[in-house]
C-alpha cells in the first residue's frame, strides 16, 4: 500500500492516493536528470530567469487552488496558506531578478597573474527532500536558486503533500522547465538513500526532523556528497523588562498559533521577567482560549488542525507528560472530540531542566513560559538547548535589545519581530538545527562549483 495518501486532517477522510515510485524506476529517474543537465546548464541565464518569472506568475494565478490544497492536505488555514503561496512566488521572482547578477564572474586581484576570476557553475543533479508544514515555501527555497544556477532536480515531497507536489511539477513544466530537469517522485526513504549514494547525484537538501537529517547526512557523508540540512528548532522569545507586556504577549501568542505551531522557527520558549510573568501568561491564555480550532478551508479560521491525528496525539502526550513531571498547565492541551486532528492550544509554566519539555521540540500550539530575574539568566536559558535556528528579543530600547540578540547562539536573531523570512534573507541553523543556508545569495552558493580561472602573465 502506498504511503502517499492525502488525508484531510480536519475530517479524517482520505482524499486521494498516489502510486509510489517502483524500485525499477529509480535508475530511469537518475538517467533522465543526468542526461538533461548538459542542455539545462547551457541554457542562457536570461532564459532560465524568464522561466522563473513565469513560475512566479503561475503561483500567483493559482494561489487559491494551491491554498485550498494545502488546507486539505495538512490543515493550514486557507488565509495563511494563501500567504505562503504568495511568499513562494516572491522567491521565484527574486531569483529571476537577482540570479543573473549573482552568477556573473567575479574579477579578483590578479596576484601576479594576468587575470584571476571566479566563476559560478552548476554541479549537476540534486535531490530535494521536503517537509509537509510549508508545502510550497519549502520547495521554493530549494528549487528557485538551483534551477536558476543550472542544476537539475529530483524532488521528493512529504507523502501527505502529494497533490501539492503534482501541481507544482505541473507549474514548472508549463512555465518551460523541461520535464527531465525537474522530476517529482513519490519515493520511499530507501529509494532516496539509493539515489544519494549514486555517483550521478551531486548533492542533497533536506528540511525535516533531526532523525531524518542524521540519516541523510550519514548517507551523504559516506558517499562524499554535499548536504544542506534545515532541521528542528526550539526558538526563544526574550522579553526585556521595558517591553510592552500586553502587546508583546499578544504578538507572541499569534506567532505561536500560526500554522498550529508547526514551524521550526516558531517562538516555542517565551522568557519573561519574573514580575511580568503573570500578566504575560494572562494575555497568552486569553488569546489562546479565544482562538477556536476550526475548518481550515473557512477564510475566517485562525487555527486549523494539526497535520495528522498522530501528530496531534504526540503533542498532547508531550503536554500530558510535562504536567505529570510537575509543570503547570494554564489552558488547553486537550484533544477536541471528533474525526479531525484538532488540539486546544496550551500554555505551560514551571518547566524545569529535569523535564522532557525543557529540551525537546514541541511541534504544535503549545507555549512554554519561563520567568527569569536578569538578562544574563534569560540569555543562558535561551542558549541552553541543542537547537540554534532563531530567536528574538523584545524591548522599547532597540539598541539594548540588539546587544542581547547578539548573544544568542542562533543563525537568525530578531529584534521586536520573530521568524521573518524574505527571499533575500539567509535562512538556516546551527547546532542541531542543521547546516547550510537557503535564500538570498547564500542559497545560490550552496550547490555550485566556485571555479577559479587564472591566466599567467605572458613571458618575455
C-alpha positions as CSV (number, residue, x, y, z in Angstrom):
1,X,0.0,0.0,0.0
2,X,1.3,3.4,-0.9
3,X,2.3,5.9,1.8
4,X,1.5,8.9,-0.5
5,X,-2.0,9.5,0.8
6,X,-3.9,12.8,1.1
7,X,-6.0,12.5,4.3
8,X,-7.8,15.7,5.3
9,X,-6.8,16.3,8.9
10,X,-9.9,18.3,9.5
11,X,-12.2,15.4,8.7
12,X,-10.1,12.3,8.8
13,X,-11.2,11.4,5.3
14,X,-8.9,10.1,2.6
15,X,-9.0,12.4,-0.4
16,X,-6.6,10.7,-2.8
17,X,-3.8,8.1,-3.1
18,X,-0.8,8.3,-5.4
19,X,1.3,5.4,-6.6
20,X,4.9,5.1,-5.2
21,X,7.9,5.0,-7.4
22,X,8.9,1.4,-8.1
23,X,12.5,0.3,-7.5
24,X,12.9,-0.4,-11.2
25,X,12.1,3.3,-11.9
26,X,14.9,4.7,-9.7
27,X,17.6,4.3,-12.3
28,X,15.4,5.8,-15.0
29,X,14.8,9.0,-12.9
30,X,18.5,9.4,-12.4
31,X,19.3,8.8,-16.0
32,X,16.7,11.5,-17.0
33,X,18.1,14.2,-14.7
34,X,21.7,13.4,-15.6
35,X,21.1,13.5,-19.4
36,X,19.1,16.7,-19.1
37,X,21.9,18.5,-17.2
38,X,24.2,19.5,-20.1
39,X,21.4,21.2,-22.0
40,X,20.0,22.9,-19.0
41,X,23.3,24.2,-17.8
42,X,24.0,25.7,-21.3
43,X,20.5,27.4,-21.4
44,X,21.2,31.1,-21.3
45,X,20.9,32.6,-17.8
46,X,18.4,35.1,-19.0
47,X,16.2,32.3,-20.4
48,X,16.3,30.5,-17.1
49,X,15.3,33.8,-15.4
50,X,12.3,34.2,-17.6
51,X,11.2,30.7,-16.8
52,X,11.3,31.6,-13.1
53,X,9.2,34.7,-13.8
54,X,6.6,32.5,-15.4
55,X,6.7,30.2,-12.4
56,X,6.1,33.1,-10.1
57,X,3.2,34.3,-12.2
58,X,1.6,30.8,-12.2
59,X,1.9,30.6,-8.4
60,X,0.1,33.9,-8.2
61,X,-2.6,32.9,-10.7
62,X,-3.2,29.6,-9.0
63,X,-2.9,30.9,-5.4
64,X,-6.4,29.9,-4.3
65,X,-6.1,26.4,-5.8
66,X,-2.8,25.8,-4.0
67,X,-4.0,27.3,-0.8
68,X,-7.0,25.0,-0.8
69,X,-4.8,22.0,-1.5
70,X,-2.5,23.0,1.4
71,X,-5.5,23.4,3.7
72,X,-7.0,20.0,2.8
73,X,-3.6,18.2,2.9
74,X,-2.0,19.4,6.1
75,X,-4.6,21.6,7.7
76,X,-3.2,25.1,7.4
77,X,-5.9,27.8,7.5
78,X,-6.5,28.9,3.9
79,X,-5.7,32.5,4.6
80,X,-2.3,31.5,5.9
81,X,-1.9,29.1,3.0
82,X,-2.6,31.9,0.5
83,X,0.2,33.9,2.2
84,X,2.6,31.0,1.9
85,X,1.9,30.7,-1.8
86,X,2.5,34.4,-2.3
87,X,5.8,34.1,-0.4
88,X,6.8,31.2,-2.7
89,X,6.0,33.2,-5.8
90,X,8.2,36.1,-4.4
91,X,11.1,33.7,-4.1
92,X,11.0,32.6,-7.7
93,X,10.7,36.2,-8.8
94,X,13.6,37.3,-6.6
95,X,15.9,34.7,-8.1
96,X,14.7,35.7,-11.6
97,X,15.6,39.3,-10.9
98,X,18.8,38.8,-9.0
99,X,20.1,35.4,-10.2
100,X,21.8,36.7,-13.4
101,X,23.8,39.2,-11.4
102,X,24.7,36.6,-8.7
103,X,26.0,34.3,-11.5
104,X,28.3,36.8,-13.1
105,X,32.0,36.0,-12.8
106,X,34.0,38.0,-10.2
107,X,37.3,39.5,-11.0
108,X,39.9,39.1,-8.2
109,X,43.2,40.8,-7.5
110,X,45.3,39.1,-10.1
111,X,48.1,38.5,-7.5
112,X,50.9,38.2,-10.1
113,X,48.9,36.8,-12.9
114,X,47.4,38.5,-16.0
115,X,43.9,37.5,-14.7
116,X,42.3,35.8,-11.8
117,X,38.5,35.3,-12.0
118,X,35.9,33.2,-10.1
119,X,33.1,31.6,-12.0
120,X,29.9,30.2,-10.5
121,X,28.9,26.9,-12.2
122,X,26.2,24.3,-11.6
123,X,27.3,20.9,-10.2
124,X,24.6,18.6,-11.6
125,X,21.6,16.6,-10.4
126,X,20.4,17.3,-6.9
127,X,17.8,15.7,-4.6
128,X,15.4,17.7,-2.5
129,X,13.5,16.1,0.4
130,X,10.8,18.5,1.5
131,X,8.5,18.5,4.6
132,X,4.8,18.9,4.9
133,X,4.5,22.0,7.1
134,X,5.1,24.6,4.3
135,X,4.4,22.7,1.1
136,X,5.1,25.5,-1.4
137,X,7.5,27.7,0.5
138,X,10.0,24.9,1.4
139,X,10.1,23.8,-2.2
140,X,10.7,27.3,-3.4
141,X,13.7,27.8,-1.1
142,X,15.5,24.8,-2.6
143,X,14.2,24.8,-6.2
144,X,14.4,28.5,-7.2
145,X,18.2,29.1,-6.7
146,X,19.1,25.7,-8.1
147,X,17.0,26.0,-11.3
148,X,18.5,29.4,-11.7
149,X,22.1,28.2,-11.4
150,X,21.5,25.4,-13.8
151,X,21.2,22.2,-11.7
152,X,18.7,19.5,-12.3
153,X,16.4,18.3,-9.6
154,X,14.7,15.2,-8.2
155,X,12.1,16.4,-5.7
156,X,10.6,14.1,-3.0
157,X,7.8,15.8,-1.1
158,X,6.3,14.7,2.1
159,X,3.8,11.8,1.5
160,X,0.8,13.8,2.8
161,X,1.5,16.6,0.3
162,X,1.5,14.5,-2.9
163,X,-1.3,16.6,-4.5
164,X,0.6,19.9,-4.0
165,X,3.7,18.2,-5.3
166,X,1.9,17.2,-8.5
167,X,0.5,20.7,-9.1
168,X,4.0,22.3,-8.5
169,X,5.6,20.0,-11.0
170,X,2.9,20.9,-13.5
171,X,3.6,24.6,-12.9
172,X,7.3,24.2,-13.5
173,X,6.8,22.2,-16.7
174,X,4.1,24.5,-18.1
175,X,6.4,27.5,-17.4
176,X,9.2,26.0,-19.5
177,X,11.3,23.8,-17.2
178,X,12.0,20.7,-19.2
179,X,10.3,17.5,-17.9
180,X,13.7,15.9,-17.1
181,X,15.1,18.9,-15.4
182,X,12.6,18.8,-12.6
183,X,11.3,15.4,-11.7
184,X,8.7,14.9,-8.9
185,X,8.9,11.4,-7.4
186,X,6.8,9.6,-4.8
187,X,9.8,7.8,-3.5
188,X,10.4,5.7,-0.3
189,X,13.2,6.6,2.1
190,X,15.2,3.6,1.0
191,X,14.9,4.8,-2.6
192,X,16.1,8.2,-1.7
193,X,19.1,6.7,0.1
194,X,19.9,4.7,-3.0
195,X,19.8,7.9,-5.1
196,X,22.0,9.8,-2.7
197,X,24.6,7.0,-3.0
198,X,24.5,7.0,-6.8
199,X,27.6,8.8,-8.3
200,X,25.4,10.8,-10.7
201,X,23.8,12.7,-7.8
202,X,25.9,15.7,-6.7
203,X,24.0,16.9,-3.6
204,X,21.0,16.6,-1.2
205,X,18.9,19.2,0.6
206,X,16.6,18.1,3.3
207,X,14.2,20.0,5.5
208,X,12.8,17.9,8.3
209,X,13.4,16.2,11.6
210,X,16.7,15.6,13.3
211,X,16.3,11.9,12.8
212,X,15.8,12.3,9.0
213,X,18.6,14.8,8.9
214,X,21.0,12.4,10.6
215,X,20.1,9.6,8.2
216,X,20.6,11.8,5.1
217,X,23.8,13.2,6.5
218,X,25.2,9.8,7.2
219,X,24.4,8.5,3.7
220,X,25.7,11.8,2.1
221,X,28.9,11.8,4.1
222,X,29.6,8.1,3.3
223,X,29.3,8.9,-0.4
224,X,31.1,12.3,-0.2
225,X,28.0,14.3,-1.2
226,X,27.3,17.9,-0.2
227,X,24.2,18.3,2.0
228,X,22.2,21.2,3.3
229,X,20.0,20.4,6.3
230,X,17.3,22.5,7.9
231,X,16.1,20.7,10.9
232,X,14.2,21.4,14.2
233,X,14.2,24.4,16.4
234,X,13.2,25.5,19.9
235,X,13.3,29.2,19.5
236,X,13.4,31.5,22.4
237,X,11.5,34.8,22.6
238,X,13.1,37.0,25.3
239,X,11.0,39.8,26.7
240,X,13.0,42.6,28.4
241,X,11.7,44.5,31.5
242,X,10.9,47.6,29.5
243,X,8.8,45.9,26.8
244,X,5.1,46.5,26.4
245,X,4.0,43.2,28.0
246,X,0.4,43.1,26.8
247,X,1.3,43.9,23.2
248,X,4.3,41.5,23.1
249,X,2.3,38.7,24.6
250,X,-0.4,39.2,22.0
251,X,2.1,39.1,19.2
252,X,3.8,36.1,20.7
253,X,0.5,34.2,21.0
254,X,-0.4,34.9,17.4
255,X,3.1,33.8,16.2
256,X,2.9,30.6,18.2
257,X,-0.5,29.7,16.9
258,X,0.5,30.3,13.2
259,X,0.3,27.0,11.3
260,X,-0.9,25.5,14.6
261,X,2.6,25.9,16.0
262,X,4.0,23.5,13.3
263,X,7.0,25.6,12.3
264,X,10.7,25.0,13.1
265,X,11.2,28.8,13.8
266,X,8.0,29.3,15.9
267,X,8.6,31.0,19.3
268,X,8.3,27.9,21.4
269,X,10.0,29.2,24.6
270,X,8.9,32.6,26.0
271,X,11.3,34.1,28.6
272,X,9.9,36.9,30.7
273,X,11.0,38.8,33.8
274,X,9.5,37.1,36.9
275,X,7.5,40.2,37.9
276,X,5.8,40.2,34.4
277,X,5.0,36.5,34.1
278,X,1.5,36.7,35.5
279,X,0.5,39.5,33.1
280,X,2.2,37.8,30.1
281,X,0.6,34.4,30.8
282,X,-2.8,36.0,31.3
283,X,-2.7,37.6,27.8
284,X,-1.5,34.3,26.3
285,X,-4.3,32.3,27.9
286,X,-6.9,34.8,26.8
287,X,-5.7,34.8,23.2
288,X,-5.4,31.0,23.1
289,X,-8.8,30.4,24.6
290,X,-10.4,32.9,22.2
291,X,-8.9,31.2,19.2
292,X,-11.2,28.3,18.4
293,X,-9.9,25.5,16.2
294,X,-11.9,25.3,13.0
295,X,-12.3,24.2,9.4
296,X,-9.0,25.3,7.6
297,X,-10.9,26.0,4.4
298,X,-13.0,28.6,6.1
299,X,-11.4,32.0,5.5
300,X,-12.3,33.1,9.0
301,X,-10.4,30.3,10.7
302,X,-7.3,31.3,12.6
303,X,-6.3,27.9,13.9
304,X,-6.6,24.7,12.0
305,X,-6.0,21.0,12.9
306,X,-2.5,19.6,13.2
307,X,-1.2,17.7,10.2
308,X,-2.5,14.3,11.4
309,X,-4.0,12.5,14.3
310,X,-0.6,11.0,15.0
311,X,1.0,14.4,15.2
312,X,-1.8,15.8,17.4
313,X,-1.6,12.8,19.8
314,X,2.1,13.3,20.0
315,X,1.8,16.9,21.1
316,X,-1.0,16.1,23.5
317,X,1.3,13.4,25.1
318,X,4.1,15.9,25.4
319,X,1.8,18.3,27.3
320,X,0.5,15.4,29.5
321,X,4.0,14.3,30.3
322,X,5.1,17.8,31.2
323,X,2.2,18.1,33.7
324,X,2.9,14.7,35.1
325,X,6.5,15.8,35.7
326,X,5.4,18.9,37.6
327,X,4.7,21.7,35.1
328,X,1.6,23.9,35.4
329,X,-0.9,23.8,32.6
330,X,-2.9,27.0,32.4
331,X,-5.2,26.1,29.5
332,X,-5.6,23.7,26.6
333,X,-3.6,20.7,25.7
334,X,-6.7,18.5,25.3
335,X,-7.9,16.8,22.1
336,X,-11.0,18.2,20.5
337,X,-13.7,15.5,20.1
338,X,-14.4,14.4,16.6
339,X,-12.8,13.0,13.5
340,X,-10.2,15.8,12.9
341,X,-6.7,16.3,14.3
342,X,-7.7,19.3,16.5
343,X,-5.9,20.2,19.7
344,X,-6.8,23.1,22.0
345,X,-3.7,25.4,22.3
346,X,-1.8,25.1,25.6
347,X,0.2,27.3,27.9
348,X,2.7,25.8,30.3
349,X,4.8,27.3,33.1
350,X,7.0,25.7,35.7
351,X,9.0,23.6,33.3
352,X,12.4,22.8,34.8
353,X,15.6,21.3,33.4
354,X,14.8,17.8,34.5
355,X,11.6,17.7,32.5
356,X,11.4,16.4,28.9
357,X,9.6,19.6,27.8
358,X,12.7,21.6,28.7
359,X,14.9,20.2,25.9
360,X,12.5,18.7,23.3
361,X,10.9,20.5,20.5
362,X,7.1,20.7,20.8
363,X,5.8,20.9,17.3
364,X,2.3,22.2,17.9
365,X,0.3,25.0,19.5
366,X,2.0,25.0,22.9
367,X,3.7,28.0,24.6
368,X,6.2,27.3,27.4
369,X,6.8,30.4,29.6
370,X,9.8,30.8,31.8
371,X,10.4,33.5,34.4
372,X,13.9,35.0,35.0
373,X,15.5,37.6,37.3
374,X,18.0,39.0,34.9
375,X,19.0,39.4,31.2
376,X,22.0,37.1,31.8
377,X,19.7,34.4,33.1
378,X,17.4,34.9,30.1
379,X,20.3,34.5,27.6
380,X,21.7,31.5,29.4
381,X,18.3,29.9,29.4
382,X,17.7,30.7,25.7
383,X,21.1,29.1,24.7
384,X,20.6,26.1,26.9
385,X,19.2,23.9,24.1
386,X,20.8,21.8,21.4
387,X,19.0,23.8,18.7
388,X,20.2,27.0,17.1
389,X,17.7,28.2,14.5
390,X,16.4,31.6,15.5
391,X,15.4,33.7,18.5
392,X,14.1,37.2,19.3
393,X,14.4,40.0,21.8
394,X,11.6,42.4,22.6
395,X,12.1,45.9,24.1
396,X,11.3,49.5,23.6
397,X,15.1,50.1,23.6
398,X,16.3,48.7,20.3
399,X,20.0,49.3,21.0
400,X,19.7,47.3,24.2
401,X,17.7,44.6,22.5
402,X,20.3,44.3,19.8
403,X,23.1,43.8,22.4
404,X,21.1,40.9,23.9
405,X,20.2,39.4,20.4
406,X,23.9,39.3,19.6
407,X,24.4,36.9,22.5
408,X,22.0,34.3,21.2
409,X,23.5,31.1,19.7
410,X,21.3,31.1,16.7
411,X,21.6,31.8,12.9
412,X,18.7,34.3,12.8
413,X,18.4,36.8,15.6
414,X,15.4,39.2,15.6
415,X,14.6,42.4,17.5
416,X,10.9,43.2,18.0
417,X,9.8,40.6,15.4
418,X,10.1,36.8,15.2
419,X,10.7,34.4,12.3
420,X,10.6,36.9,9.5
421,X,11.5,35.2,6.2
422,X,12.0,37.0,2.9
423,X,13.6,35.9,-0.4
424,X,16.8,38.0,0.1
425,X,17.5,37.0,3.7
426,X,19.6,33.9,4.6
427,X,17.7,31.0,6.3
428,X,19.3,28.1,8.2
429,X,20.5,26.9,11.6
430,X,23.5,26.0,13.7
431,X,23.9,23.3,16.3
432,X,21.3,20.5,15.9
433,X,19.2,22.8,13.7
434,X,21.3,21.9,10.8
435,X,23.8,23.4,8.4
436,X,23.9,25.3,5.1
437,X,21.8,28.2,4.1
438,X,18.8,28.8,1.8
439,X,17.5,32.0,0.2
440,X,19.3,35.1,-0.9
441,X,22.8,34.9,-2.4
442,X,23.7,32.4,0.3
443,X,21.1,29.9,-1.1
444,X,22.6,30.4,-4.6
445,X,26.1,29.5,-3.3
446,X,25.4,26.0,-1.8
447,X,25.3,23.7,-4.8
448,X,27.7,25.3,-7.1
449,X,31.3,24.9,-8.3
450,X,33.1,28.1,-7.3
451,X,35.6,27.8,-10.1
452,X,38.8,29.7,-10.3
453,X,40.2,30.6,-13.8
454,X,43.7,32.1,-13.6
455,X,45.8,33.2,-16.6
456,X,49.6,33.7,-16.2
457,X,51.3,36.8,-17.5
458,X,52.9,36.5,-20.9
459,X,56.6,35.6,-20.6
460,X,59.2,37.7,-22.5
